[in-house]
């Protein structure tokens, strides 16, 4: 059996096991806390799995996999800073002085 064949066999089994474990965990925690604290109804297993799916849809990645969003946001920040630096360096000394005066006047008006 090749590695790919092993992955094709064991990944679905692993996925079902993780969903079952998370569903049972949510069901147990919900049924332990929510009815006594807030008077909410008890959940079945499938309702707890549905709650997990709903949370995943509303919140997004719940700590699984890679976090591409933060990685791209970092590059966007750095690109913006690089663009600002390039614009600053291409300005004449008079333009820089004018911008600094505007920024200083805004700071003094906010105080």
Order of alpha helices (4+ residues) and beta strands (2+ residues): alpha-alpha-alpha-alpha
